[in-house]
Amino acid sequence: MKFSLLCLLCYLGFHQHEVVDVKFGFGKSGKIMTVKCKNCGTVEIKTGD
Ligand SMILES: [Zn+2]
């Protein structure tokens, strides 16, 4: 198993997010972005600006 600084950053919660999808929500929900970590593959949904 390879250990790297990037893995350490993910472990600490500092993911290397890249935007994989952007949607525009309804009303006040605004923009919905789907981001994925380039290192560990964690997908998160972010809303707002
Ligand atoms: Zn990560």
mmCIF file of the protein (N, C-alpha, C, O) and its ligand, coordinates in Angstrom:
data_MODEL
# 
_entry.id   MODEL 
# 
loop_
_entity.id 
_entity.type 
_entity.pdbx_number_of_molecules 
1 polymer     1 
2 non-polymer 1 
# 
_entity_poly.entity_id                      1 
_entity_poly.type                           'polypeptide(L)' 
_entity_poly.nstd_linkage                   no 
_entity_poly.nstd_monomer                   no 
_entity_poly.pdbx_seq_one_letter_code       MKFSLLCLLCYLGFHQHEVVDVKFGFGKSGKIMTVKCKNCGTVEIKTGD 
_entity_poly.pdbx_seq_one_letter_code_can   MKFSLLCLLCYLGFHQHEVVDVKFGFGKSGKIMTVKCKNCGTVEIKTGD 
_entity_poly.pdbx_strand_id                 A 
# 
loop_
_entity_poly_seq.entity_id 
_entity_poly_seq.num 
_entity_poly_seq.mon_id 
_entity_poly_seq.hetero 
1 1  MET n 
1 2  LYS n 
1 3  PHE n 
1 4  SER n 
1 5  LEU n 
1 6  LEU n 
1 7  CYS n 
1 8  LEU n 
1 9  LEU n 
1 10 CYS n 
1 11 TYR n 
1 12 LEU n 
1 13 GLY n 
1 14 PHE n 
1 15 HIS n 
1 16 GLN n 
1 17 HIS n 
1 18 GLU n 
1 19 VAL n 
1 20 VAL n 
1 21 ASP n 
1 22 VAL n 
1 23 LYS n 
1 24 PHE n 
1 25 GLY n 
1 26 PHE n 
1 27 GLY n 
1 28 LYS n 
1 29 SER n 
1 30 GLY n 
1 31 LYS n 
1 32 ILE n 
1 33 MET n 
1 34 THR n 
1 35 VAL n 
1 36 LYS n 
1 37 CYS n 
1 38 LYS n 
1 39 ASN n 
1 40 CYS n 
1 41 GLY n 
1 42 THR n 
1 43 VAL n 
1 44 GLU n 
1 45 ILE n 
1 46 LYS n 
1 47 THR n 
1 48 GLY n 
1 49 ASP n 
# 
loop_
_struct_asym.id 
_struct_asym.entity_id 
A 1 
B 2 
# 
loop_
_chem_comp.id 
_chem_comp.type 
_chem_comp.mon_nstd_flag 
ASN 'L-peptide linking' y 
ASP 'L-peptide linking' y 
CYS 'L-peptide linking' y 
GLN 'L-peptide linking' y 
GLU 'L-peptide linking' y 
GLY 'peptide linking'   y 
HIS 'L-peptide linking' y 
ILE 'L-peptide linking' y 
LEU 'L-peptide linking' y 
LYS 'L-peptide linking' y 
MET 'L-peptide linking' y 
PHE 'L-peptide linking' y 
SER 'L-peptide linking' y 
THR 'L-peptide linking' y 
TYR 'L-peptide linking' y 
VAL 'L-peptide linking' y 
ZN  non-polymer         . 
# 
_pdbx_entity_nonpoly.entity_id   2 
_pdbx_entity_nonpoly.name        ? 
_pdbx_entity_nonpoly.comp_id     ZN 
# 
_pdbx_nonpoly_scheme.asym_id         B 
_pdbx_nonpoly_scheme.entity_id       2 
_pdbx_nonpoly_scheme.mon_id          ZN 
_pdbx_nonpoly_scheme.ndb_seq_num     1 
_pdbx_nonpoly_scheme.pdb_seq_num     101 
_pdbx_nonpoly_scheme.auth_seq_num    101 
_pdbx_nonpoly_scheme.pdb_mon_id      ZN 
_pdbx_nonpoly_scheme.auth_mon_id     ZN 
_pdbx_nonpoly_scheme.pdb_strand_id   A 
_pdbx_nonpoly_scheme.pdb_ins_code    . 
# 
loop_
_atom_site.group_PDB 
_atom_site.id 
_atom_site.type_symbol 
_atom_site.label_atom_id 
_atom_site.label_alt_id 
_atom_site.label_comp_id 
_atom_site.label_asym_id 
_atom_site.label_entity_id 
_atom_site.label_seq_id 
_atom_site.pdbx_PDB_ins_code 
_atom_site.Cartn_x 
_atom_site.Cartn_y 
_atom_site.Cartn_z 
_atom_site.occupancy 
_atom_site.B_iso_or_equiv 
_atom_site.pdbx_formal_charge 
_atom_site.auth_seq_id 
_atom_site.auth_comp_id 
_atom_site.auth_asym_id 
_atom_site.auth_atom_id 
_atom_site.pdbx_PDB_model_num 
ATOM   1   N  N  . MET A 1 1  ? 0.836   -1.197 0.000   1.00 0.00 ? 1   MET A N  1 
ATOM   2   C  CA . MET A 1 1  ? 0.000   0.000  0.000   1.00 0.00 ? 1   MET A CA 1 
ATOM   3   C  C  . MET A 1 1  ? 0.869   1.245  0.000   1.00 0.00 ? 1   MET A C  1 
ATOM   4   O  O  . MET A 1 1  ? 1.746   1.417  0.847   1.00 0.00 ? 1   MET A O  1 
ATOM   5   N  N  . LYS A 1 2  ? 0.607   2.097  -0.959  1.00 0.00 ? 2   LYS A N  1 
ATOM   6   C  CA . LYS A 1 2  ? 1.425   3.292  -1.106  1.00 0.00 ? 2   LYS A CA 1 
ATOM   7   C  C  . LYS A 1 2  ? 0.853   4.419  -0.263  1.00 0.00 ? 2   LYS A C  1 
ATOM   8   O  O  . LYS A 1 2  ? -0.348  4.689  -0.274  1.00 0.00 ? 2   LYS A O  1 
ATOM   9   N  N  . PHE A 1 3  ? 1.727   5.051  0.450   1.00 0.00 ? 3   PHE A N  1 
ATOM   10  C  CA . PHE A 1 3  ? 1.307   6.190  1.268   1.00 0.00 ? 3   PHE A CA 1 
ATOM   11  C  C  . PHE A 1 3  ? 1.868   7.455  0.657   1.00 0.00 ? 3   PHE A C  1 
ATOM   12  O  O  . PHE A 1 3  ? 3.038   7.517  0.278   1.00 0.00 ? 3   PHE A O  1 
ATOM   13  N  N  . SER A 1 4  ? 1.029   8.451  0.567   1.00 0.00 ? 4   SER A N  1 
ATOM   14  C  CA . SER A 1 4  ? 1.509   9.707  0.005   1.00 0.00 ? 4   SER A CA 1 
ATOM   15  C  C  . SER A 1 4  ? 0.941   10.881 0.777   1.00 0.00 ? 4   SER A C  1 
ATOM   16  O  O  . SER A 1 4  ? 0.012   10.746 1.573   1.00 0.00 ? 4   SER A O  1 
ATOM   17  N  N  . LEU A 1 5  ? 1.520   12.014 0.520   1.00 0.00 ? 5   LEU A N  1 
ATOM   18  C  CA . LEU A 1 5  ? 1.043   13.244 1.158   1.00 0.00 ? 5   LEU A CA 1 
ATOM   19  C  C  . LEU A 1 5  ? -0.419  13.505 0.799   1.00 0.00 ? 5   LEU A C  1 
ATOM   20  O  O  . LEU A 1 5  ? -1.193  13.998 1.620   1.00 0.00 ? 5   LEU A O  1 
ATOM   21  N  N  . LEU A 1 6  ? -0.786  13.165 -0.446  1.00 0.00 ? 6   LEU A N  1 
ATOM   22  C  CA . LEU A 1 6  ? -2.157  13.401 -0.868  1.00 0.00 ? 6   LEU A CA 1 
ATOM   23  C  C  . LEU A 1 6  ? -3.128  12.569 -0.050  1.00 0.00 ? 6   LEU A C  1 
ATOM   24  O  O  . LEU A 1 6  ? -4.201  13.047 0.318   1.00 0.00 ? 6   LEU A O  1 
ATOM   25  N  N  . CYS A 1 7  ? -2.757  11.322 0.239   1.00 0.00 ? 7   CYS A N  1 
ATOM   26  C  CA . CYS A 1 7  ? -3.608  10.466 1.066   1.00 0.00 ? 7   CYS A CA 1 
ATOM   27  C  C  . CYS A 1 7  ? -3.735  11.060 2.462   1.00 0.00 ? 7   CYS A C  1 
ATOM   28  O  O  . CYS A 1 7  ? -4.804  11.032 3.073   1.00 0.00 ? 7   CYS A O  1 
ATOM   29  N  N  . LEU A 1 8  ? -2.642  11.589 2.945   1.00 0.00 ? 8   LEU A N  1 
ATOM   30  C  CA . LEU A 1 8  ? -2.661  12.203 4.271   1.00 0.00 ? 8   LEU A CA 1 
ATOM   31  C  C  . LEU A 1 8  ? -3.608  13.393 4.290   1.00 0.00 ? 8   LEU A C  1 
ATOM   32  O  O  . LEU A 1 8  ? -4.369  13.584 5.238   1.00 0.00 ? 8   LEU A O  1 
ATOM   33  N  N  . LEU A 1 9  ? -3.549  14.196 3.224   1.00 0.00 ? 9   LEU A N  1 
ATOM   34  C  CA . LEU A 1 9  ? -4.434  15.361 3.141   1.00 0.00 ? 9   LEU A CA 1 
ATOM   35  C  C  . LEU A 1 9  ? -5.895  14.926 3.124   1.00 0.00 ? 9   LEU A C  1 
ATOM   36  O  O  . LEU A 1 9  ? -6.735  15.551 3.771   1.00 0.00 ? 9   LEU A O  1 
ATOM   37  N  N  . CYS A 1 10 ? -6.205  13.853 2.381   1.00 0.00 ? 10  CYS A N  1 
ATOM   38  C  CA . CYS A 1 10 ? -7.581  13.332 2.350   1.00 0.00 ? 10  CYS A CA 1 
ATOM   39  C  C  . CYS A 1 10 ? -7.986  12.883 3.742   1.00 0.00 ? 10  CYS A C  1 
ATOM   40  O  O  . CYS A 1 10 ? -9.093  13.160 4.203   1.00 0.00 ? 10  CYS A O  1 
ATOM   41  N  N  . TYR A 1 11 ? -7.078  12.189 4.401   1.00 0.00 ? 11  TYR A N  1 
ATOM   42  C  CA . TYR A 1 11 ? -7.356  11.691 5.747   1.00 0.00 ? 11  TYR A CA 1 
ATOM   43  C  C  . TYR A 1 11 ? -7.702  12.846 6.687   1.00 0.00 ? 11  TYR A C  1 
ATOM   44  O  O  . TYR A 1 11 ? -8.542  12.717 7.577   1.00 0.00 ? 11  TYR A O  1 
ATOM   45  N  N  . LEU A 1 12 ? -7.041  13.959 6.468   1.00 0.00 ? 12  LEU A N  1 
ATOM   46  C  CA . LEU A 1 12 ? -7.266  15.139 7.298   1.00 0.00 ? 12  LEU A CA 1 
ATOM   47  C  C  . LEU A 1 12 ? -8.472  15.953 6.839   1.00 0.00 ? 12  LEU A C  1 
ATOM   48  O  O  . LEU A 1 12 ? -8.862  16.921 7.492   1.00 0.00 ? 12  LEU A O  1 
ATOM   49  N  N  . GLY A 1 13 ? -9.060  15.555 5.710   1.00 0.00 ? 13  GLY A N  1 
ATOM   50  C  CA . GLY A 1 13 ? -10.257 16.241 5.233   1.00 0.00 ? 13  GLY A CA 1 
ATOM   51  C  C  . GLY A 1 13 ? -10.001 17.263 4.144   1.00 0.00 ? 13  GLY A C  1 
ATOM   52  O  O  . GLY A 1 13 ? -10.916 17.970 3.723   1.00 0.00 ? 13  GLY A O  1 
ATOM   53  N  N  . PHE A 1 14 ? -8.759  17.344 3.686   1.00 0.00 ? 14  PHE A N  1 
ATOM   54  C  CA . PHE A 1 14 ? -8.439  18.286 2.613   1.00 0.00 ? 14  PHE A CA 1 
ATOM   55  C  C  . PHE A 1 14 ? -8.404  17.536 1.291   1.00 0.00 ? 14  PHE A C  1 
ATOM   56  O  O  . PHE A 1 14 ? -7.343  17.133 0.813   1.00 0.00 ? 14  PHE A O  1 
ATOM   57  N  N  . HIS A 1 15 ? -9.581  17.357 0.713   1.00 0.00 ? 15  HIS A N  1 
ATOM   58  C  CA . HIS A 1 15 ? -9.666  16.616 -0.538  1.00 0.00 ? 15  HIS A CA 1 
ATOM   59  C  C  . HIS A 1 15 ? -9.317  17.497 -1.726  1.00 0.00 ? 15  HIS A C  1 
ATOM   60  O  O  . HIS A 1 15 ? -9.481  18.717 -1.697  1.00 0.00 ? 15  HIS A O  1 
ATOM   61  N  N  . GLN A 1 16 ? -8.835  16.843 -2.762  1.00 0.00 ? 16  GLN A N  1 
ATOM   62  C  CA . GLN A 1 16 ? -8.481  17.558 -3.996  1.00 0.00 ? 16  GLN A CA 1 
ATOM   63  C  C  . GLN A 1 16 ? -9.695  17.509 -4.921  1.00 0.00 ? 16  GLN A C  1 
ATOM   64  O  O  . GLN A 1 16 ? -9.728  16.727 -5.872  1.00 0.00 ? 16  GLN A O  1 
ATOM   65  N  N  . HIS A 1 17 ? -10.670 18.333 -4.642  1.00 0.00 ? 17  HIS A N  1 
ATOM   66  C  CA . HIS A 1 17 ? -11.927 18.265 -5.368  1.00 0.00 ? 17  HIS A CA 1 
ATOM   67  C  C  . HIS A 1 17 ? -11.822 18.813 -6.777  1.00 0.00 ? 17  HIS A C  1 
ATOM   68  O  O  . HIS A 1 17 ? -11.172 19.827 -7.033  1.00 0.00 ? 17  HIS A O  1 
ATOM   69  N  N  . GLU A 1 18 ? -12.481 18.110 -7.679  1.00 0.00 ? 18  GLU A N  1 
ATOM   70  C  CA . GLU A 1 18 ? -12.693 18.654 -9.007  1.00 0.00 ? 18  GLU A CA 1 
ATOM   71  C  C  . GLU A 1 18 ? -14.181 18.555 -9.299  1.00 0.00 ? 18  GLU A C  1 
ATOM   72  O  O  . GLU A 1 18 ? -14.848 17.604 -8.891  1.00 0.00 ? 18  GLU A O  1 
ATOM   73  N  N  . VAL A 1 19 ? -14.691 19.554 -10.013 1.00 0.00 ? 19  VAL A N  1 
ATOM   74  C  CA . VAL A 1 19 ? -16.120 19.604 -10.303 1.00 0.00 ? 19  VAL A CA 1 
ATOM   75  C  C  . VAL A 1 19 ? -16.435 18.631 -11.429 1.00 0.00 ? 19  VAL A C  1 
ATOM   76  O  O  . VAL A 1 19 ? -15.841 18.704 -12.504 1.00 0.00 ? 19  VAL A O  1 
ATOM   77  N  N  . VAL A 1 20 ? -17.372 17.720 -11.180 1.00 0.00 ? 20  VAL A N  1 
ATOM   78  C  CA . VAL A 1 20 ? -17.755 16.759 -12.207 1.00 0.00 ? 20  VAL A CA 1 
ATOM   79  C  C  . VAL A 1 20 ? -19.131 17.055 -12.788 1.00 0.00 ? 20  VAL A C  1 
ATOM   80  O  O  . VAL A 1 20 ? -19.478 16.559 -13.859 1.00 0.00 ? 20  VAL A O  1 
ATOM   81  N  N  . ASP A 1 21 ? -19.922 17.872 -12.073 1.00 0.00 ? 21  ASP A N  1 
ATOM   82  C  CA . ASP A 1 21 ? -21.256 18.196 -12.571 1.00 0.00 ? 21  ASP A CA 1 
ATOM   83  C  C  . ASP A 1 21 ? -21.761 19.469 -11.908 1.00 0.00 ? 21  ASP A C  1 
ATOM   84  O  O  . ASP A 1 21 ? -21.509 19.698 -10.725 1.00 0.00 ? 21  ASP A O  1 
ATOM   85  N  N  . VAL A 1 22 ? -22.457 20.280 -12.651 1.00 0.00 ? 22  VAL A N  1 
ATOM   86  C  CA . VAL A 1 22 ? -23.071 21.484 -12.099 1.00 0.00 ? 22  VAL A CA 1 
ATOM   87  C  C  . VAL A 1 22 ? -24.520 21.539 -12.545 1.00 0.00 ? 22  VAL A C  1 
ATOM   88  O  O  . VAL A 1 22 ? -24.828 21.439 -13.733 1.00 0.00 ? 22  VAL A O  1 
ATOM   89  N  N  . LYS A 1 23 ? -25.392 21.699 -11.581 1.00 0.00 ? 23  LYS A N  1 
ATOM   90  C  CA . LYS A 1 23 ? -26.812 21.850 -11.899 1.00 0.00 ? 23  LYS A CA 1 
ATOM   91  C  C  . LYS A 1 23 ? -27.311 23.124 -11.254 1.00 0.00 ? 23  LYS A C  1 
ATOM   92  O  O  . LYS A 1 23 ? -26.764 23.601 -10.259 1.00 0.00 ? 23  LYS A O  1 
ATOM   93  N  N  . PHE A 1 24 ? -28.367 23.664 -11.845 1.00 0.00 ? 24  PHE A N  1 
ATOM   94  C  CA . PHE A 1 24 ? -28.975 24.834 -11.250 1.00 0.00 ? 24  PHE A CA 1 
ATOM   95  C  C  . PHE A 1 24 ? -30.300 24.429 -10.635 1.00 0.00 ? 24  PHE A C  1 
ATOM   96  O  O  . PHE A 1 24 ? -31.232 24.008 -11.321 1.00 0.00 ? 24  PHE A O  1 
ATOM   97  N  N  . GLY A 1 25 ? -30.353 24.568 -9.328  1.00 0.00 ? 25  GLY A N  1 
ATOM   98  C  CA . GLY A 1 25 ? -31.501 24.079 -8.566  1.00 0.00 ? 25  GLY A CA 1 
ATOM   99  C  C  . GLY A 1 25 ? -32.706 24.980 -8.675  1.00 0.00 ? 25  GLY A C  1 
ATOM   100 O  O  . GLY A 1 25 ? -32.746 25.921 -9.467  1.00 0.00 ? 25  GLY A O  1 
ATOM   101 N  N  . PHE A 1 26 ? -33.670 24.665 -7.864  1.00 0.00 ? 26  PHE A N  1 
ATOM   102 C  CA . PHE A 1 26 ? -34.924 25.376 -7.918  1.00 0.00 ? 26  PHE A CA 1 
ATOM   103 C  C  . PHE A 1 26 ? -34.945 26.471 -6.854  1.00 0.00 ? 26  PHE A C  1 
ATOM   104 O  O  . PHE A 1 26 ? -34.593 26.237 -5.698  1.00 0.00 ? 26  PHE A O  1 
ATOM   105 N  N  . GLY A 1 27 ? -35.361 27.668 -7.261  1.00 0.00 ? 27  GLY A N  1 
ATOM   106 C  CA . GLY A 1 27 ? -35.549 28.750 -6.317  1.00 0.00 ? 27  GLY A CA 1 
ATOM   107 C  C  . GLY A 1 27 ? -34.282 29.082 -5.555  1.00 0.00 ? 27  GLY A C  1 
ATOM   108 O  O  . GLY A 1 27 ? -33.221 29.298 -6.139  1.00 0.00 ? 27  GLY A O  1 
ATOM   109 N  N  . LYS A 1 28 ? -34.413 29.117 -4.252  1.00 0.00 ? 28  LYS A N  1 
ATOM   110 C  CA . LYS A 1 28 ? -33.316 29.597 -3.411  1.00 0.00 ? 28  LYS A CA 1 
ATOM   111 C  C  . LYS A 1 28 ? -32.196 28.575 -3.218  1.00 0.00 ? 28  LYS A C  1 
ATOM   112 O  O  . LYS A 1 28 ? -31.151 28.897 -2.651  1.00 0.00 ? 28  LYS A O  1 
ATOM   113 N  N  . SER A 1 29 ? -32.407 27.367 -3.682  1.00 0.00 ? 29  SER A N  1 
ATOM   114 C  CA . SER A 1 29 ? -31.359 26.357 -3.503  1.00 0.00 ? 29  SER A CA 1 
ATOM   115 C  C  . SER A 1 29 ? -30.141 26.673 -4.360  1.00 0.00 ? 29  SER A C  1 
ATOM   116 O  O  . SER A 1 29 ? -29.027 26.254 -4.047  1.00 0.00 ? 29  SER A O  1 
ATOM   117 N  N  . GLY A 1 30 ? -30.361 27.422 -5.455  1.00 0.00 ? 30  GLY A N  1 
ATOM   118 C  CA . GLY A 1 30 ? -29.245 27.890 -6.246  1.00 0.00 ? 30  GLY A CA 1 
ATOM   119 C  C  . GLY A 1 30 ? -28.479 26.803 -6.949  1.00 0.00 ? 30  GLY A C  1 
ATOM   120 O  O  . GLY A 1 30 ? -29.047 25.806 -7.395  1.00 0.00 ? 30  GLY A O  1 
ATOM   121 N  N  . LYS A 1 31 ? -27.180 27.006 -7.043  1.00 0.00 ? 31  LYS A N  1 
ATOM   122 C  CA . LYS A 1 31 ? -26.331 26.111 -7.809  1.00 0.00 ? 31  LYS A CA 1 
ATOM   123 C  C  . LYS A 1 31 ? -25.989 24.856 -7.001  1.00 0.00 ? 31  LYS A C  1 
ATOM   124 O  O  . LYS A 1 31 ? -25.689 24.925 -5.810  1.00 0.00 ? 31  LYS A O  1 
ATOM   125 N  N  . ILE A 1 32 ? -26.043 23.732 -7.672  1.00 0.00 ? 32  ILE A N  1 
ATOM   126 C  CA . ILE A 1 32 ? -25.691 22.465 -7.039  1.00 0.00 ? 32  ILE A CA 1 
ATOM   127 C  C  . ILE A 1 32 ? -24.493 21.884 -7.787  1.00 0.00 ? 32  ILE A C  1 
ATOM   128 O  O  . ILE A 1 32 ? -24.577 21.568 -8.974  1.00 0.00 ? 32  ILE A O  1 
ATOM   129 N  N  . MET A 1 33 ? -23.403 21.754 -7.086  1.00 0.00 ? 33  MET A N  1 
ATOM   130 C  CA . MET A 1 33 ? -22.201 21.224 -7.714  1.00 0.00 ? 33  MET A CA 1 
ATOM   131 C  C  . MET A 1 33 ? -21.871 19.842 -7.158  1.00 0.00 ? 33  MET A C  1 
ATOM   132 O  O  . MET A 1 33 ? -21.908 19.610 -5.950  1.00 0.00 ? 33  MET A O  1 
ATOM   133 N  N  . THR A 1 34 ? -21.552 18.948 -8.059  1.00 0.00 ? 34  THR A N  1 
ATOM   134 C  CA . THR A 1 34 ? -21.061 17.646 -7.653  1.00 0.00 ? 34  THR A CA 1 
ATOM   135 C  C  . THR A 1 34 ? -19.548 17.655 -7.809  1.00 0.00 ? 34  THR A C  1 
ATOM   136 O  O  . THR A 1 34 ? -19.030 17.864 -8.906  1.00 0.00 ? 34  THR A O  1 
ATOM   137 N  N  . VAL A 1 35 ? -18.856 17.432 -6.724  1.00 0.00 ? 35  VAL A N  1 
ATOM   138 C  CA . VAL A 1 35 ? -17.401 17.440 -6.768  1.00 0.00 ? 35  VAL A CA 1 
ATOM   139 C  C  . VAL A 1 35 ? -16.872 16.074 -6.354  1.00 0.00 ? 35  VAL A C  1 
ATOM   140 O  O  . VAL A 1 35 ? -17.465 15.377 -5.531  1.00 0.00 ? 35  VAL A O  1 
ATOM   141 N  N  . LYS A 1 36 ? -15.749 15.716 -6.944  1.00 0.00 ? 36  LYS A N  1 
ATOM   142 C  CA . LYS A 1 36 ? -15.158 14.413 -6.666  1.00 0.00 ? 36  LYS A CA 1 
ATOM   143 C  C  . LYS A 1 36 ? -13.681 14.598 -6.360  1.00 0.00 ? 36  LYS A C  1 
ATOM   144 O  O  . LYS A 1 36 ? -12.981 15.362 -7.024  1.00 0.00 ? 36  LYS A O  1 
ATOM   145 N  N  . CYS A 1 37 ? -13.228 13.890 -5.350  1.00 0.00 ? 37  CYS A N  1 
ATOM   146 C  CA . CYS A 1 37 ? -11.815 13.980 -4.996  1.00 0.00 ? 37  CYS A CA 1 
ATOM   147 C  C  . CYS A 1 37 ? -10.984 13.184 -5.990  1.00 0.00 ? 37  CYS A C  1 
ATOM   148 O  O  . CYS A 1 37 ? -11.278 12.023 -6.275  1.00 0.00 ? 37  CYS A O  1 
ATOM   149 N  N  . LYS A 1 38 ? -9.947  13.822 -6.513  1.00 0.00 ? 38  LYS A N  1 
ATOM   150 C  CA . LYS A 1 38 ? -9.095  13.170 -7.508  1.00 0.00 ? 38  LYS A CA 1 
ATOM   151 C  C  . LYS A 1 38 ? -8.260  12.065 -6.894  1.00 0.00 ? 38  LYS A C  1 
ATOM   152 O  O  . LYS A 1 38 ? -7.762  11.188 -7.600  1.00 0.00 ? 38  LYS A O  1 
ATOM   153 N  N  . ASN A 1 39 ? -8.109  12.106 -5.591  1.00 0.00 ? 39  ASN A N  1 
ATOM   154 C  CA . ASN A 1 39 ? -7.231  11.133 -4.935  1.00 0.00 ? 39  ASN A CA 1 
ATOM   155 C  C  . ASN A 1 39 ? -7.991  9.918  -4.427  1.00 0.00 ? 39  ASN A C  1 
ATOM   156 O  O  . ASN A 1 39 ? -7.649  8.783  -4.757  1.00 0.00 ? 39  ASN A O  1 
ATOM   157 N  N  . CYS A 1 40 ? -9.026  10.158 -3.624  1.00 0.00 ? 40  CYS A N  1 
ATOM   158 C  CA . CYS A 1 40 ? -9.697  9.038  -2.974  1.00 0.00 ? 40  CYS A CA 1 
ATOM   159 C  C  . CYS A 1 40 ? -11.063 8.746  -3.587  1.00 0.00 ? 40  CYS A C  1 
ATOM   160 O  O  . CYS A 1 40 ? -11.683 7.738  -3.249  1.00 0.00 ? 40  CYS A O  1 
ATOM   161 N  N  . GLY A 1 41 ? -11.545 9.612  -4.485  1.00 0.00 ? 41  GLY A N  1 
ATOM   162 C  CA . GLY A 1 41 ? -12.795 9.336  -5.181  1.00 0.00 ? 41  GLY A CA 1 
ATOM   163 C  C  . GLY A 1 41 ? -14.044 9.704  -4.415  1.00 0.00 ? 41  GLY A C  1 
ATOM   164 O  O  . GLY A 1 41 ? -15.152 9.407  -4.861  1.00 0.00 ? 41  GLY A O  1 
ATOM   165 N  N  . THR A 1 42 ? -13.888 10.346 -3.272  1.00 0.00 ? 42  THR A N  1 
ATOM   166 C  CA . THR A 1 42 ? -15.047 10.767 -2.497  1.00 0.00 ? 42  THR A CA 1 
ATOM   167 C  C  . THR A 1 42 ? -15.866 11.801 -3.264  1.00 0.00 ? 42  THR A C  1 
ATOM   168 O  O  . THR A 1 42 ? -15.335 12.796 -3.758  1.00 0.00 ? 42  THR A O  1 
ATOM   169 N  N  . VAL A 1 43 ? -17.162 11.545 -3.354  1.00 0.00 ? 43  VAL A N  1 
ATOM   170 C  CA . VAL A 1 43 ? -18.050 12.455 -4.046  1.00 0.00 ? 43  VAL A CA 1 
ATOM   171 C  C  . VAL A 1 43 ? -18.852 13.247 -3.030  1.00 0.00 ? 43  VAL A C  1 
ATOM   172 O  O  . VAL A 1 43 ? -19.407 12.691 -2.082  1.00 0.00 ? 43  VAL A O  1 
ATOM   173 N  N  . GLU A 1 44 ? -18.903 14.558 -3.243  1.00 0.00 ? 44  GLU A N  1 
ATOM   174 C  CA . GLU A 1 44 ? -19.687 15.409 -2.368  1.00 0.00 ? 44  GLU A CA 1 
ATOM   175 C  C  . GLU A 1 44 ? -20.580 16.309 -3.189  1.00 0.00 ? 44  GLU A C  1 
ATOM   176 O  O  . GLU A 1 44 ? -20.252 16.685 -4.314  1.00 0.00 ? 44  GLU A O  1 
ATOM   177 N  N  . ILE A 1 45 ? -21.717 16.648 -2.604  1.00 0.00 ? 45  ILE A N  1 
ATOM   178 C  CA . ILE A 1 45 ? -22.638 17.593 -3.232  1.00 0.00 ? 45  ILE A CA 1 
ATOM   179 C  C  . ILE A 1 45 ? -22.523 18.922 -2.513  1.00 0.00 ? 45  ILE A C  1 
ATOM   180 O  O  . ILE A 1 45 ? -22.680 19.002 -1.294  1.00 0.00 ? 45  ILE A O  1 
ATOM   181 N  N  . LYS A 1 46 ? -22.249 19.958 -3.279  1.00 0.00 ? 46  LYS A N  1 
ATOM   182 C  CA . LYS A 1 46 ? -22.160 21.289 -2.688  1.00 0.00 ? 46  LYS A CA 1 
ATOM   183 C  C  . LYS A 1 46 ? -23.258 22.160 -3.265  1.00 0.00 ? 46  LYS A C  1 
ATOM   184 O  O  . LYS A 1 46 ? -23.521 22.142 -4.468  1.00 0.00 ? 46  LYS A O  1 
ATOM   185 N  N  . THR A 1 47 ? -23.895 22.926 -2.387  1.00 0.00 ? 47  THR A N  1 
ATOM   186 C  CA . THR A 1 47 ? -24.942 23.824 -2.849  1.00 0.00 ? 47  THR A CA 1 
ATOM   187 C  C  . THR A 1 47 ? -24.561 25.257 -2.565  1.00 0.00 ? 47  THR A C  1 
ATOM   188 O  O  . THR A 1 47 ? -23.671 25.528 -1.759  1.00 0.00 ? 47  THR A O  1 
ATOM   189 N  N  . GLY A 1 48 ? -25.234 26.166 -3.226  1.00 0.00 ? 48  GLY A N  1 
ATOM   190 C  CA . GLY A 1 48 ? -24.948 27.569 -3.047  1.00 0.00 ? 48  GLY A CA 1 
ATOM   191 C  C  . GLY A 1 48 ? -23.795 28.012 -3.921  1.00 0.00 ? 48  GLY A C  1 
ATOM   192 O  O  . GLY A 1 48 ? -23.349 27.272 -4.798  1.00 0.00 ? 48  GLY A O  1 
ATOM   193 N  N  . ASP A 1 49 ? -23.317 29.213 -3.685  1.00 0.00 ? 49  ASP A N  1 
ATOM   194 C  CA . ASP A 1 49 ? -22.233 29.740 -4.511  1.00 0.00 ? 49  ASP A CA 1 
ATOM   195 C  C  . ASP A 1 49 ? -20.954 29.210 -4.008  1.00 0.00 ? 49  ASP A C  1 
ATOM   196 O  O  . ASP A 1 49 ? -19.897 29.523 -4.557  1.00 0.00 ? 49  ASP A O  1 
HETATM 197 ZN ZN . ZN  B 2 .  ? -9.825  12.704 -0.978  1.00 0.00 2 101 ZN  A ZN 1 
# 
